[in-house]
């Protein structure tokens, strides 16, 4: 029989066993079962084991609490960091939204400024176009009183004005004194053609009256002029702007010359030609290409040069000496002027005594 003291101890043992782990409780129960004794020594050992289990549980409980505290602190730090990040993001987004708003405003201002600048550019382009036309007109008016004389021999101490008075007076069959009054200026001009072929520099003569210039051109057609046994070419003078415009028609005019089709240069731009009894005004590069294709279809032109496709002037064989070229009429003189001088060549005025 068990005593009341033993009953109390058994209750304490049962309470301790509920708090212990399953395996330890089983081990303890096995130990109790194997001893088979309920003496004071057995109970002490059981109590010691229970005390050890309780201590271990306390240690584990404290460790768990420490870990819970550390976890809570970490969660708190994470929350604080997240809050700080959110705050920074809000500030950055606010700045970005402000910058985007400012950029939109700047874009609107820039667009308005671009519109104003575009209008000013268009106005300047229009003014520039008007000035170019005015300059071209002034140059054209200036050159309408001028003629270019080629192949006039040079000497070191020449009186170029006196020479040209004698030549022009001979052409018009008039007194030299009268011709002296009809001539305004006389000067030689350097060209790349003269440098390349080592020929005398051209002479530009400006007349007082346009009629005098026209009469000389007309008379030169009827009776070619010679100076020191050298045939002189008399050419009409044209502004550089007009000559540059004519370059894009050279591929067509070269073929027209080969086919003996007469044409005339227009004052502003383009050419006028007669083909099969019809007159054609070709005033643009596209029209020139179309007319070229028409001649090609009529089998007047055998092959299409690449320059015609690009709208550029094909290279032409240059004669060895300008002396072999004959003097021409008003129409042909304009063509000769384009052929004899190199494309885009610059003329340099050579100062001489008039």
Protein Blocks (a to p, Z undefined) as FASTA:
>chain_A
ZZfklmmmmmmmmmmmmmpcfklmmmmmmmmmmnopacfklmmmmmmmmmmmmmmmmmmm
mmmmmmmmmmmmmmmmmmmmmmmmmmmmmmmmmmmmmmmmmmmmmmmmmmmmmmmmmmmm
mmmmmmmmmmmmmmmmmmmmmmmmgccdehiacdfklcfklmmmmmmmmmnopafklmmm
mpmbdcddddfklmmnopacddddddfblklmmmmmmmmmmmccdeehiacdddddddfk
lmmmmmmmmmmmmmmmmnopacdddfkgocdddeehiacddfbfklmmmmmmmmmmnoma
fbdcfklmnopacdddddfbfklpccddfklmmmmmmmmpcghiacddddddZZ
